[in-house]
């Protein structure tokens, strides 16, 4: 699992990645020193749980991926089998490239998990 995160972090613009359980517990992390994994994990679980509940009310398919664009960074959350894949990225990142790399990483994580 750490190999998948390490490879993902080699993508231009990605600043860190981690896998957290639906309960927010960190399963594996390769984040920059400026981020607290426990805090990011708890927030990711909370955000994705709330979005999934909203999607359930709309009778839509399960959550696949969420992108949050903040002033100084972008956050990506993706359902990844063993948990939620969380990717942090620079503000000016190529979103299409990041989504493609996340899709590839999710496939690998599902094999591992």
Secondary structure, 3 states (H helix, E strand, C coil): CHHHHHHHHCCCCEEEEEEECCCCCEEEEECCCCCCHHHHHHHHHHHHHHHHHHHHHCCCCCCCEEEEECCCEEEEEEECCCCEEEEEEECCCCHHHHHHHHHHHHHHHHHHC
